[in-house]
Amino acid sequence: MNTFELIAPCHFGLEAVLKREIYDLGYDISQVEDGKVTFIGDAEAIARANINLRTTERILLKVGQFKATTFTELFDQTKELPWEEFIPKNGKFWVTKANSVNSKLFSSSDIQSIVKKAIVDRLKDKYSVNWFDEDGESYPIRVTIMKDMVTLALDTTGVSLHKRGYRPVAGKAPISETLAAALIMLTPWKKDRILVDPFCGSGTFAIEAAMMAANIAPGVERNFQAEKWTNFIDKSLWKDAREEARDLEELDVETEIQAYDIDEEVIKKARINAKRAGVDHLIHFQNRGVEELSHHKKYGFIITNPPYGERLEDKETLPKIYSDFGRQAALLDTWSVYMITSYEDAQKYYGKKADKNRKIYNGMLKTYFYSYIGPKPPKKTDK
């Protein structure tokens, strides 16, 4: 079976988490760059990566890479790539996105049209036709130009992988599923430890943690663009990858995950989302404000996304919210606390400087992931 270079984009600063996921799936990594990890895999890997990876946005099949500083170079070198190995005679293809950073070629619309024309010219020669009906399956193409290096890839995913299918309606200031999963993986939390989210919103942290605890693959219930590419990816590979993922599920796992929010309507939506994800039996949802945060057990985890103050009128309430949070968290003196927020005064009102502070871009929004690391629980000894 042919092997490909597969590109997995991710949030800036979270490449190490994605790298570990890809290794755990059994694939060799060829390159790690800002915001993406490239690995080697065959057609089966395309199916398994789309279904199993929690922290990437999509899986791109790299068709080629070259340097181009003029549109003539872009056209000529795009035309030299073996597009006929991927796009059939009746395939519908277009450049869905073109990004350019620190490069001489920067007009997205021009890049898109030139790449499309070059592929058309190539396939005309290979298929000996003058016109393409493009009435077959879709093969969306993405172009990235970084410091004049052009990367051309087919998008095997389609709708972004953060769309697991369980959250049709998000709560206020939603955090994406892929980012939530990555942040959980940055912590030492495991399914045998307590996890509480006191600002749960639509339930994303709790649901992603529950899916990890039950080993539910994030993409097992959804479809992908490349499932229709039967010209070089056999349909049975998708069926086998889903069966493999379902065989590994542990739906009766014992875990303690709690999610609170002060807004009763938001809690109702979070419960619905958890049910859609198949993990509602693993999460205890409660309508409760952060000032009531408490727990009788020790050595638990808080992983949360407190309000940022997106609207001006909300900013006035933030000092009290973070002060209440910090005061209640201080009573849980053996617990570890992790919070992501863009609120610049978060540490000030929380009342304590974080042990670690990681800058993460949530889309275009600069956020900080604050880590307050509690003591490790005593090791269990055999009696």
N, C-alpha and C positions, 0 to 999 in steps of 0.2 A: 504493500500500500504506500502511495506517495506521502511524503512528509512536507509540511509547510512551516513557515514562520508565522506564528499567531500573535497578534498584538492585543494586550489587555490594558485598556486605559483605566486609571483610578484617580482619586483625589490626590493632589499634591501633598507630599509628606507621609503618605500611607503606602508607599511602594513596598516596604519591607513586609507588611502584613499580606499583601497580595502575592508577593514572592513566595512566602511560606505556604500559602494556600495551593499555589501551583505545584510546588514541590510535593506537598502532601497528596496531590492528585496523581503524581507519578511522572511529571514531565520535566525535561531539562530546560533551563532558562538560558537564553542566548544574550540578552541585554536588559539592563535596568536603567531607565532614564527618568527624568522628572515627569511624573504623571502617567507613566506606562511601563509595563513589563512585557518583554517579548520572549516567547517560548517556542519550543519545537514540538509539533504534534501532527498526527495524521487526521483523516476524516473523522475517525472515532473521537479524537481529542476535541474536535469542534463541537460535537454533541455533548460530550462529558463536561467540557469547560462551561458551556452555556447553561447547562442544567445545575452544575454543582458549585461554581464559584460565587461567593457571597459579596466580594468587595470590588469587583470590576463593573464597569458600566456596559461593556459590550465586548465581543470577540471579533477582531478584524483579521481577515486572511490577507497577509502581505503578498501582493503580486510583484512589486518591484520597488527599488530605491536607487536614486541617482542624484547627481548634482546638476542644477539648472539655474542659470542667471538670466536667460532670455527665453521668450516664448517659443522661439524656434527650437531651442534645446529641449524645452518641455514637451513640445509636440513630437519631435523626432524620437526622443528616448521613451516616451509613453507608447509610441507606435511599435517600438522594438519588443515590448513585453508580450508574453504568450497569452493574450486574453482569450484565445479560442479554447484554451485548456479549461476555462471556467465558465465562459458565457456561450450558450448554444446559439444556433442560427436564429431562433425565434425569441431569444432572451430580450427582456426589457431592461435597459441599463441607463443610468444617469449618475451624475456626480451630485450626491445628496448634500455634501458639505466640503468646503475647502478652507483650511486655516493656514495662515502665513505669519511667521514670527521672525523678525530680524532678517528678512530676505529681500532680494531685489525684486522678485515677483510678489506682488501683494494684493492685486485686485482679485477678489474671490470670484466675481462673475466671469472675468476673463480666463482665470485658471480653470474654472468649471467647463466653459465652452470649448477651450482648446483641448483639454484632456478628453472630453467626449468626442470631439472631431477626430482626434488621433486614434481612439479605439475603433470608431466607425471605419476609418480608412484601413486599419489593420484587419478587421473582420470582413470587410468587403473583399480584400485580397484572398483571405483564407477560405471564405465560403463561396467565392466567385459569384457574388451578387452585387447589384447596384442600389438595392433598397432593402431596408429591414422593416418588417411589419411590427416587430417588437410586441407580439401578442402572446408571448409565453410568460414564464415566471420572471420575477423582478430580481435584479442583481445590483443593488445600490453600491456606489463607489465613494470612498472618502479619500481626500487628498490632504496631506499635511506637509507644509514646507517650513523647515526649521533651519535657519542659517544657510539657506540655499539648497539644503538637502531635501529632496522630494520623496515622500513615501506614498505609494498608491496601494490601497487595500479595499477588499470587498467586505461589506458589513454583513456578517453571518447572523447577527442578532435581531435586527429590526428594532422594535420598541425596546428602549433601554432596559437593562437587566435590573435596575432598581424597581421596575414595575413588576413586582412579584405576583400581583393580582389580588392581594388581600386588602388593599387600601384604596378603594375607589374614591373615597372622600377623606381628605386629610384634615386634621385639626389645625389650630393656629400655629404659625411658624413651623411647618413640618420639617423634620430632618429626614433625608433620604434613607431608604432601606440599606443601600450599599454603604453609606457613611456610618450609619448606626452599627452595622455589623462590624465594620473595620475598627470602630472605637471600642466596641466590646472586646475585640481580639487584641487590642493594645493593652488591656488590663489582664491581671492574672485570674479573673473570674472563671470558675468552672461550674458545671451543673450541680455539684454537691454543695455549693456555697449559696447563701441567701443573696438575692438581688432585689433591690427596691428602686423604683423610679417615682419620685414624689411629684414630678411635673410631666406626667406621661403623655398628655395630648392625645394623639391618635393611636398611641400604644406601641410605637415603632421599636423602641429599645426592648421593651418587655417581649414583644412578639419575636423579634430577631433572636433574642437570647433563648426563648422557648424553642424556637426552630433548631437552634444549635444544640440545645440540651436533648431534644428528641431526634437529632440527626436528620431533620427534614431538609432535603435539597431545595434551595430557594427557587429553582426554575422547573421543578418537576411537574407542576400543574399548568405551565404556560407553553405557548408555541414560539417558534423562532423562524426568522427569514430563511435560513439555510435548509430547513426541513423540506423545502420545495425544490432544492437543487439536486434532483435525483440524477442529473447527468454526471456528477462525480462524488456525491455523498449518498450512499445507499440508505433507504428509509429504515431498514432494520437496525442501523446503528443508533438511531434515536430511540427506537423501541427498547433495545438492549440497555442503553444508558439509563432510561427511566426505570426499567426493571431492576437494574443494579442499585440505583438510588433508593427505590422503595424497599428493597431487601435489607438495606442498612438502617432503616428507620426504627426508632425505639419509642413508640407512641405512649407506652406505659411507664416511661422514665419517672423516677422520683426526683423532683426539683422544687425549690421554693422561690417563686418569682412573684413580686407584688408591684402593683402599679396604681398610683393615686393621682387625682387631679381635683382641683377645687370646683371645676365646671361639670355639673352633672350630665349635661348633654354631650360633652366631650367624652366622658366615661362610657356613655351608651354607645357612641360610635366606636370607641376603642374595643369594647366587648365584641361588637359585630365584626370588626377587622380580625380580632383574634380567632373568632369562630371560622371566618373565611380561610384563615391560615391553618386551621386544624389544631390550634394549640390553646383554645379557650379553657380547656380542663387543666392546663398547667399554670395559669396566671390568676392571681387573686386581684381583681379590680375593686377600687373603693373610691367613693366621692369624699375626699379629704384634703384639706389645705396643708401646706408645708409646715405651718405652725403646730400641727398635730403629729409631725413625723416622730415616730418612736418605734422601738422593737425590743423585745425581751431577750433575744438571742445575741450572741457575740460574733465577731469576725465576719460580718456581712459586707456587702458591696452596695453603694449607691452609684448608679450610672444614669445621668440625666441631662436634659436640655432645658434649663430654666428660661423664663421669658427674657427676650433681648431688649424689649422696648422699641418695637418697630414703629409704633405710632407715638407721636409726641405726648399725647395724653397718658400713655402707659408709662412713660419714663419716670413720672412722679411716684409711681408705686414701687419701682425697682429697689430703692434702698431698703424698704421694709421687707420685701420678699427675700432679698439676699441675706439680710440680717436675721430674719426668722429661720431661714435655711441653715445658716452658719451656727446659730445658737442650738438648734435641735440636733444638728450633726455632731456638735461638740459633745453632746450627751452620749452619743454612740462612739465612745472613745477607742474601741477596738476595731471600728469599721474603716473601710477605705472609701473615699469619695472621689468620683470623677464627673466633671461637668464640662459641657461645651457651651460657650456663650460668646457673643460679640460685645457684651456689656463691659466697657473699659474699667468700670469701678467694681467689678465682681469681687475681687479679692479684698478690697477695702471694706465693703459692707458684709461680706462673708465672715470677715474678722480674722483671717489667717492667710498667710502667704502659701501658695501651693508648693509642694515638693518638686513638682515638674510642671512645665508649661509649654505646650506644643502649639505652634501656629498652624492652623488648617483653613484652607479656603473652601467654604461651603457655597459652591457656585462662585459668584463674584464677591460674596460677603466674607470678610476676614474674621475668623473666629479663633478662640483660644480653647484648648482642651487642658483644663486644670486637673492635676492629679494630687490628691491628698492620700498618701499611702499609709495605711494602718499596719499594726503588727501582724505577723504571721500567726496563725493558730498553732497551739502546741501539737507536735506530731503524735498521731495515734500509736499507741504501743499495744502489742499483743499480750493478752493476759495469760 
